[in-house]
Amino acid sequence: MLLDLNVKNLGLIDSAEVTFKEGLNILTGETGAGKSMLLGSLNLAFGGKLEQSAIKDKEKPLYVEAVFSVNRKNQREKLNALGFLVEEDEMILSRKYQNGRWSNRINGETVTIKALQQVSEILIDIYGQHEQQLLLNQNKHLDILDEYVGEQAAEIKKELIQRFQDYQKIKKEYEDASENKEKRMREISFMEFEVKEIEEAGLKVGEDVEVESQFRLMNNSRKIVEVLGQVHQITGYGSRESAGELLGNCVKLMESLPQDVEKLSEQKSQLIEIDGLLNDFNRDIAQYLEELEFSEEEFSQTEDRLNLINQLKAKYGRTIEDILAYKEEKCKKLEECIDYDAYLKGLSEKYAASRKGLEEISEELSKIRRTFGKKLCEEVKIHLSDLNFLNTELTFEFQRLADFTKNGIDAVQFMIATNVGEPLRPLQSTASGGELSRIMLAIKTVMADHDEIDTLIFDEIDTGISGRTAQKVSEKMAVIAKNHQLLCITHLPQIAAMADSHFVIEKTVKQDKTITSVRELSKDAQIEEIARMLGGVSITETTLQNAREMKELAKNV
């Protein structure tokens, strides 16, 4: 239900805040006061387009806010499905336009225009001479019919949607499998290469960890051999530049000195000792190298194995388990492709069975729709007769779709003939704006106990009617208002008299500026407003008495 509407800087509205109530909310006022502009602001809140000329003050922001209470379970479920949680039973939709940019919010969260539109379709329906969005959209005709059918359609549609999803999946698989042979042969060749590459590798689970550990160990051993080999060569006697050879030459030179040079005897002994130590060191290194077993061939094989495993991981999976699983998947597909005729035949049978099952349940739903469609049209025709649609024919036209949808096989639209002898034509291309509003009123009267949307708005539904028709329109609106919140702009006193809440929209001049204001009327003020609508400029005691009688009669509807 719409609780509050807050509008700033739109048209003649400087600032207006209206709190709506349950039941029938009537808005009246002189022509040009801004009645349609006020409700038109709701279209802006729901993502509608803005005419730049509608901005009252270009220097100030334009702001529209609509606050809804959400108490119906089905509405909550739909909003939750869109990702919007209902907080404290309220939804707040707002838009602000400033400096050429819009900011759109739902419950304070920035959203897209599409999100605003999706949420608004759940919360409210607006019907006016230029906004009969429900009846002008043929796709909505089927929704109206299914809503009227109720639970009998709901359960079948639930199963139908599941079957449709299964059918779509099988259909895609079948169509993909039926693609040209050349592409399939290329795929077979490539899959065979992949399977062969994995099989020839002879992988074992856990092998990668073992090989990597072995490689690290062998790689470290290799480095030790390389380093110790160089040390052995440098400290040995293999070349003139080696430390052992140079040190040996030094010893020989020291020994060539005269024996009686006692001062150098200590240095000579030290040199001989160093030479012996170096010789022992070099011999120990040589012995260690002999004991350290290392095979270049074995290292190369281990390195190649590790590289192969890593290459396969890069192509087929992060672990050996992933690689083997990938191979099994490809083997399965290869089996399907190689035995393709049998596979395609089985898939074709599966596809045909799925299509048959979907067709059966779609036909069942279509049969129910046709039965209830006749009943709905008959009930609506009765109410149309009250609304001055005399001798009107109304029916549903059913057409079978070329393929299935989640709603089955039916394309449905209202067909109407408003005069005797005229052929039935599509409703959306036949009726005028005012007629569409009254037709929707008749449908809503029938659907009062079925409709899931809480708030309905009728903008000038009274266009082109008067007298008995106006009275019937007002009575039907009163019936709908027992189960829904209704907002209606009207010029007719018969409709205004039915108001549960009555608002007047007035245009005044303040400080050389024309502004529109909105105020809720008391019971006495409602009588005066209805009298004004009855009598025009002069309000007499007679018109006031007539207004009182109309309000009293309205209580009995």
Secondary structure, 3 states (H helix, E strand, C coil): CEEEEEEEEECCEEEEEEECCCCEEEEECCCCCCHHHHHHHHHHHCCCCCCHHHECCCCCCEEEEEEEECCCHHHHHHHHHCCCCCECCEEEEEEEEECCEEEEEECCEECCHHHHHHHHHHHEEEEECCCCHHHHCHHHHHHHHHHHHCHHHHHHHHHHHHHHHHHHHHHHHHHHHCCCHHHHHHHHHHHHHHHHHHHHHCCCCCHHHHHHHHHHHHHHHHHHHHHHHHHHHHHCCCCCCCHHHHHHHHHHHHHCCCCCCHHHHHHHHHHHHHHHHHHHHHHHHHHHHHHCCCCHHHHHHHHHHHHHHHHHHHHHCCCHHHHHHHHHHHHHHHHHHHCHHHHHHHHHHHHHHHHHHHHHHHHHHHHHHHHHHHHHHHHHHHHHHHCCCCCCEEEEEEEEEEEEECCEEEEEEEEEECCCCCCCEEHHHCCCHHHHHHHHHHHHHHCCCCCCCCEEEEECCCCCCCHHHHHHHHHHHHHHCCCCEEEEECCCHHHHCCCCEEEEEEEEEECCEEEEEEEECCHHHHHHHHHHHHHCCCCCHHHHHHHHHHHHHHCCC
